[in-house]
């Protein structure tokens, strides 16, 4: 059986990019990230936060799906199948 944390590469890449977006959001909000004068740090930090969370959702969904399949195999029609 596959482990729950064994994720496909594209999902892992999205997860990593989402984490970097969250880090950039914190840096922009605290003023540690030098920004051009035309950008508002709070607006940019909010946008980066939402983008980062959205990029991390596929990995969370896949982990929840695999957990649900492991905990309640009857719901997915493979109760008697052996892997």
Phi and psi in degrees as GROMACS dihedral restraints (atoms count N, CA, C in turn):
[ dihedral_restraints ]
;  ai    aj    ak    al  type     phi  dphi    fc
    3     4     5     6     1   -73.1    20    10
    4     5     6     7     1   146.4    20    10
    6     7     8     9     1   -73.6    20    10
    7     8     9    10     1   156.3    20    10
    9    10    11    12     1   -67.3    20    10
   10    11    12    13     1   -28.5    20    10
   12    13    14    15     1   -89.2    20    10
   13    14    15    16     1    -0.4    20    10
   15    16    17    18     1   -79.2    20    10
   16    17    18    19     1    94.4    20    10
   18    19    20    21     1  -104.2    20    10
   19    20    21    22     1   151.0    20    10
   21    22    23    24     1   -63.7    20    10
   22    23    24    25     1   155.1    20    10
   24    25    26    27     1   -58.4    20    10
   25    26    27    28     1   -44.2    20    10
   27    28    29    30     1   -60.1    20    10
   28    29    30    31     1   -35.7    20    10
   30    31    32    33     1   -69.5    20    10
   31    32    33    34     1   -38.8    20    10
   33    34    35    36     1   -65.9    20    10
   34    35    36    37     1   -37.3    20    10
   36    37    38    39     1   -65.6    20    10
   37    38    39    40     1   -43.5    20    10
   39    40    41    42     1   -61.4    20    10
   40    41    42    43     1   -39.5    20    10
   42    43    44    45     1   -62.3    20    10
   43    44    45    46     1   -43.9    20    10
   45    46    47    48     1   -66.3    20    10
   46    47    48    49     1   -42.5    20    10
   48    49    50    51     1   -64.8    20    10
   49    50    51    52     1   -39.1    20    10
   51    52    53    54     1   -62.7    20    10
   52    53    54    55     1   -40.9    20    10
   54    55    56    57     1   -63.2    20    10
   55    56    57    58     1   -39.2    20    10
   57    58    59    60     1   -66.7    20    10
   58    59    60    61     1   -36.9    20    10
   60    61    62    63     1   -64.0    20    10
   61    62    63    64     1   -39.7    20    10
   63    64    65    66     1   -65.1    20    10
   64    65    66    67     1   -40.1    20    10
   66    67    68    69     1   -64.1    20    10
   67    68    69    70     1   -43.9    20    10
   69    70    71    72     1   -63.2    20    10
   70    71    72    73     1   -33.7    20    10
   72    73    74    75     1   -62.8    20    10
   73    74    75    76     1   -45.1    20    10
   75    76    77    78     1   -64.8    20    10
   76    77    78    79     1   -42.4    20    10
   78    79    80    81     1   -64.2    20    10
   79    80    81    82     1   -40.2    20    10
   81    82    83    84     1   -69.2    20    10
   82    83    84    85     1   -37.9    20    10
   84    85    86    87     1   -67.4    20    10
   85    86    87    88     1   -37.8    20    10
   87    88    89    90     1   -85.0    20    10
   88    89    90    91     1    -3.4    20    10
   90    91    92    93     1    81.2    20    10
   91    92    93    94     1    14.3    20    10
   93    94    95    96     1   -87.3    20    10
   94    95    96    97     1   -11.2    20    10
   96    97    98    99     1  -102.9    20    10
   97    98    99   100     1   117.4    20    10
   99   100   101   102     1   -69.2    20    10
  100   101   102   103     1   123.4    20    10
  102   103   104   105     1  -117.8    20    10
  103   104   105   106     1   150.4    20    10
  105   106   107   108     1   -62.4    20    10
  106   107   108   109     1   159.1    20    10
  108   109   110   111     1   -65.5    20    10
  109   110   111   112     1   -23.2    20    10
  111   112   113   114     1   -77.3    20    10
  112   113   114   115     1   -12.4    20    10
  114   115   116   117     1   -96.9    20    10
  115   116   117   118     1   136.8    20    10
  117   118   119   120     1   -90.3    20    10
  118   119   120   121     1   126.3    20    10
  120   121   122   123     1   -65.0    20    10
  121   122   123   124     1   -36.9    20    10
  123   124   125   126     1   -70.5    20    10
  124   125   126   127     1   -39.7    20    10
  126   127   128   129     1   -66.8    20    10
  127   128   129   130     1   -44.0    20    10
  129   130   131   132     1   -64.8    20    10
  130   131   132   133     1   -40.9    20    10
  132   133   134   135     1   -64.2    20    10
  133   134   135   136     1   -39.7    20    10
  135   136   137   138     1   -65.4    20    10
  136   137   138   139     1   -44.1    20    10
  138   139   140   141     1   -62.9    20    10
  139   140   141   142     1   -44.6    20    10
  141   142   143   144     1   -63.6    20    10
  142   143   144   145     1   -36.5    20    10
  144   145   146   147     1   -63.2    20    10
  145   146   147   148     1   -49.0    20    10
  147   148   149   150     1   -65.2    20    10
  148   149   150   151     1   -41.0    20    10
  150   151   152   153     1   -64.3    20    10
  151   152   153   154     1   -42.2    20    10
  153   154   155   156     1   -62.1    20    10
  154   155   156   157     1   -42.9    20    10
  156   157   158   159     1   -66.3    20    10
  157   158   159   160     1   -42.0    20    10
  159   160   161   162     1   -63.4    20    10
  160   161   162   163     1   -35.7    20    10
  162   163   164   165     1   -71.5    20    10
  163   164   165   166     1   -23.2    20    10
  165   166   167   168     1   -88.5    20    10
  166   167   168   169     1   -12.0    20    10
  168   169   170   171     1   -63.4    20    10
  169   170   171   172     1   -38.9    20    10
  171   172   173   174     1   -59.4    20    10
  172   173   174   175     1   -39.4    20    10
  174   175   176   177     1   -66.5    20    10
  175   176   177   178     1   -41.4    20    10
  177   178   179   180     1   -64.9    20    10
  178   179   180   181     1   -41.7    20    10
  180   181   182   183     1   -63.2    20    10
  181   182   183   184     1   -43.8    20    10
  183   184   185   186     1   -64.5    20    10
  184   185   186   187     1   -40.4    20    10
  186   187   188   189     1   -64.3    20    10
  187   188   189   190     1   -42.5    20    10
  189   190   191   192     1   -65.4    20    10
  190   191   192   193     1   -39.7    20    10
  192   193   194   195     1   -62.2    20    10
  193   194   195   196     1   -46.5    20    10
  195   196   197   198     1   -66.3    20    10
  196   197   198   199     1   -36.8    20    10
  198   199   200   201     1   -65.3    20    10
  199   200   201   202     1   -42.2    20    10
  201   202   203   204     1   -64.1    20    10
  202   203   204   205     1   -40.4    20    10
  204   205   206   207     1   -66.3    20    10
  205   206   207   208     1   -34.1    20    10
  207   208   209   210     1   -76.0    20    10
  208   209   210   211     1   -34.9    20    10
  210   211   212   213     1   -83.5    20    10
  211   212   213   214     1   -30.4    20    10
  213   214   215   216     1  -136.3    20    10
  214   215   216   217     1    72.6    20    10
  216   217   218   219     1   -65.8    20    10
  217   218   219   220     1   -21.3    20    10
  219   220   221   222     1   -65.1    20    10
  220   221   222   223     1   -30.2    20    10
  222   223   224   225     1   -69.4    20    10
  223   224   225   226     1   -22.5    20    10
  225   226   227   228     1  -107.3    20    10
  226   227   228   229     1     5.9    20    10
  228   229   230   231     1    76.0    20    10
  229   230   231   232     1    19.6    20    10
  231   232   233   234     1  -128.6    20    10
  232   233   234   235     1    48.6    20    10
  234   235   236   237     1   -72.7    20    10
  235   236   237   238     1   -35.4    20    10
  237   238   239   240     1  -102.5    20    10
  238   239   240   241     1     2.1    20    10
  240   241   242   243     1   -81.4    20    10
  241   242   243   244     1   137.5    20    10
  243   244   245   246     1  -108.1    20    10
  244   245   246   247     1   142.2    20    10
